Amino acid sequence: MYKRQVLASTPGKRGGFRLARSLEDITLMDVLAAIEGPDEAFQCDEIRKNGVWAELPESAFRAPCAVDTAMRAAELEWRRALASKTLASVQADAELQAPYLRRQVQEWYAEHYPPRTP
């Protein structure tokens, strides 16, 4: 099972959430698993058991079909790609594409959600 903590919480009136680890230590796979859970995206419904093959014994379906094999291989590659990309690398790519975005977002939040005074 794939489970690496992404967020940490602080209870209380001034509590909230923060990243549990640095951007360099959180991958897109960590984020996906935190949101979607560890289950594979593709779930085979074994449609071969319907129609013309409906009367075949269960033993005829022990080996996965070509679609199942292809989908599982694709999912494995997708998960490996996500596991190789950190939030730090995503941030770096975003800053290359939109160099002023960070400042603009910070200014927007400061304007719309000014810091509270204790």
C-alpha positions as semicolon CSV with decimal commas, in nm:
position;residue;x (nm);y (nm);z (nm)
1;M;0,000;0,000;0,000
2;Y;0,127;0,347;-0,093
3;K;0,085;0,592;0,194
4;R;0,307;0,890;0,265
5;Q;0,167;1,178;0,465
6;V;0,125;1,499;0,264
7;L;-0,050;1,729;0,512
8;A;-0,018;1,791;0,884
9;S;-0,289;1,964;1,085
10;T;-0,279;2,197;1,380
11;P;-0,599;2,204;1,586
12;G;-0,752;2,509;1,742
13;K;-0,881;2,852;1,655
14;R;-0,564;2,952;1,472
15;G;-0,495;2,603;1,347
16;G;-0,499;2,478;0,996
17;F;-0,307;2,262;0,753
18;R;0,049;2,272;0,625
19;L;0,263;2,044;0,416
20;A;0,401;1,758;0,622
21;R;0,730;1,757;0,431
22;S;0,925;1,988;0,205
23;L;0,831;2,039;-0,160
24;E;1,139;1,835;-0,255
25;D;1,007;1,540;-0,053
26;I;0,647;1,530;-0,181
27;T;0,578;1,373;-0,518
28;L;0,273;1,399;-0,739
29;M;0,218;1,030;-0,657
30;D;0,200;1,123;-0,287
31;V;-0,066;1,382;-0,369
32;L;-0,264;1,141;-0,588
33;A;-0,260;0,871;-0,321
34;A;-0,366;1,122;-0,053
35;I;-0,663;1,237;-0,261
36;E;-0,772;0,922;-0,443
37;G;-0,640;0,651;-0,212
38;P;-0,406;0,369;-0,302
39;D;-0,640;0,171;-0,528
40;E;-0,560;0,137;-0,895
41;A;-0,760;0,362;-1,127
42;F;-0,847;0,080;-1,368
43;Q;-1,083;-0,182;-1,230
44;C;-1,144;-0,474;-1,464
45;D;-1,509;-0,583;-1,487
46;E;-1,412;-0,902;-1,670
47;I;-1,656;-0,855;-1,957
48;R;-1,530;-1,177;-2,113
49;K;-1,767;-1,357;-1,878
50;N;-2,060;-1,211;-2,073
51;G;-2,197;-1,290;-2,417
52;V;-2,041;-1,567;-2,620
53;W;-1,811;-1,680;-2,334
54;A;-2,074;-1,670;-2,059
55;E;-2,088;-2,050;-2,036
56;L;-1,714;-2,104;-1,994
57;P;-1,586;-2,224;-1,655
58;E;-1,421;-1,976;-1,416
59;S;-1,083;-2,133;-1,492
60;A;-1,102;-1,989;-1,845
61;F;-1,061;-1,639;-1,701
62;R;-0,759;-1,689;-1,475
63;A;-0,520;-1,506;-1,707
64;P;-0,591;-1,136;-1,756
65;C;-0,722;-1,021;-2,093
66;A;-0,526;-0,797;-2,330
67;V;-0,716;-0,483;-2,222
68;D;-0,648;-0,551;-1,853
69;T;-0,280;-0,615;-1,925
70;A;-0,246;-0,294;-2,129
71;M;-0,431;-0,081;-1,875
72;R;-0,226;-0,209;-1,582
73;A;0,098;-0,149;-1,770
74;A;-0,014;0,205;-1,855
75;E;-0,113;0,272;-1,494
76;L;0,224;0,149;-1,370
77;E;0,405;0,388;-1,606
78;W;0,172;0,673;-1,506
79;R;0,236;0,610;-1,136
80;R;0,612;0,590;-1,194
81;A;0,601;0,924;-1,378
82;L;0,405;1,085;-1,094
83;A;0,645;0,938;-0,836
84;S;0,940;1,090;-1,020
85;K;0,799;1,445;-1,017
86;T;0,821;1,645;-0,693
87;L;0,617;1,948;-0,596
88;A;0,943;2,144;-0,605
89;S;0,992;2,053;-0,972
90;V;0,629;2,144;-1,048
91;Q;0,683;2,479;-0,876
92;A;1,002;2,540;-1,077
93;D;0,822;2,458;-1,403
94;A;0,533;2,689;-1,311
95;E;0,772;2,973;-1,228
96;L;0,940;2,933;-1,568
97;Q;0,603;2,953;-1,743
98;A;0,464;3,238;-1,533
99;P;0,748;3,416;-1,349
100;Y;0,527;3,670;-1,175
101;L;0,250;3,434;-1,070
102;R;0,378;3,374;-0,715
103;R;0,389;3,747;-0,640
104;Q;0,047;3,800;-0,800
105;V;-0,110;3,521;-0,594
106;Q;0,048;3,651;-0,272
107;E;-0,080;4,002;-0,344
108;W;-0,428;3,872;-0,425
109;Y;-0,446;3,675;-0,100
110;A;-0,314;3,970;0,101
111;E;-0,586;4,189;-0,050
112;H;-0,873;3,941;-0,012
113;Y;-0,761;3,770;0,310
114;P;-0,554;4,016;0,513
115;P;-0,364;3,873;0,811
116;R;-0,561;3,870;1,135
117;T;-0,436;4,066;1,429
118;P;-0,437;3,872;1,758
